[in-house]
Amino acid sequence: MATETEKKRSELKTLLDGLVEKYKNTLKENPEYRKELEGLKRKVLIDAGEEKYHFTLDNGELKDYAEGDLEGADITVSAPPEVFIALFKGELSPMKAMAKKMIHIKASLSDLLRFRKFFG
């Protein structure tokens, strides 16, 4: 029988997998947004404590999505798994999570604005 931690891990990974696919589709279907990202390469780390996932946004494409830590990330988003789950399910807005200091984002302001659609 799965423990509560294993259930959260499975749910977080499932939700993040879906979000990654949705974002890839947004990039494919929205040439204007893809154009905003042309020439940019950013390494992104999603840090949920024991669970970590990373990917690279490279010239308008999401690449190398995998489980695990990432050294030298340009953008790091940190929160407990339950906060990520609530965000990904739309039960919590990113702005509210940031205002309540439930989520921490280490990135430049320009990167925050460029990648806003990831949580949207």
Protein Blocks (a to p, Z undefined) as FASTA:
>chain_A
ZZfklmmmmmmmmmmmmmmmmmmmmmmmmmmlmmmmgoiacdddddehjaccddddeehi
aehiaedddehiabdcdddfklmmmmmnopacfklmmmnopaccdddfklmmmmmmmmZZ
